[in-house]
Amino acid sequence: MTGTRIVVVGAGIVGCLVARELAARDPHAAIAVLDRDAIGSGASRRSAGLHLPRGATERLRAMTRYSQDYYDALRQERPTLPIHPTAVTVVSATADDRTVGETYLSGAEPVRADRTDLPAVGVPPDVRVWRVSGGHHTAVHELTCALARDLRSRVDFREGVAVTAVQPRGGGVLLRLSTGDTLTADRVVLAPGPWTADPALAPFVAPSGARVKKVVALHVEQCPADTDPAVVFQDDDAFLLPLPERGHWLYSFARTEWDVDPGTVARGLSPEDVDEARAGLRRWAPELLKYGVSGRVFCDAYSPAREPVVDVVDDGGRVVFAGAANGCGYRLAPAIAREAADLLLGVVA
């Protein structure tokens, strides 16, 4: 594959790690990364960046384990990167030791804990609590930009350049750009985040069945201590994340509004967003409810199987789609990048 021309469409955390993986595997490849906006400006900019060592399926557990090892190695190699080890506490009114143990990876070692370990949160008295090892959180936008900075001497980044057409032809792929220019590549990776319905990309992405769902998090305006743990509400697929570096907590929950447009959804919290967020917070941490007065809103692509989609999407094997990460783009990005590189370079994982 020496001298292969590769274009990655999308410069979020997934796209940048795909470029990093390809550059490491093929030092002679000519790699370009295109983004309609700035690097890390979409879902990566709004991401909570919480890594939890868990997975609902065998594939997700394997991807989580690989990604956790990847980030651990990256943090050891580059201690200045914004990857922060984070204590994790799991809270549930219904789960037992077996259920929680099966959810988390071996090595995460859920251990029963006392609810008095959570004085800052004030969870209800009728819940069970476990401590879990192996969590961390990241400022995903900062990390993405740092990784892109390291790659710029090796990779051609083009920001503010949208792809208007993807046309496989002959032995390659022609990409038409919003600037009026064209690029010809031997291989293309589509890592569009929530822009799966973009007219240029939809013909390749639509067969995956990916849909775009709103993602909302409430900012709880109380300053956490450096030692406060992330609190995972097992029954609701929600969590409270302490962000001492920002001076507030973040309450992430499963918002249920589908088929939203990423071009318009980030206009601010709606009354429905706030009502749904406060309903969950009222159940789990009512003492924090009065501090939940702001937040962040965007969206992400979700697959029918709730696992990332990494697949060849053209007849010639030249275009790979890597996405529909179901709100776990940061957590699974290294494993998604590995799978995309395996397909692109013809390696059987």
Disulfide bonds with the S-S distance in Angstrom:
none
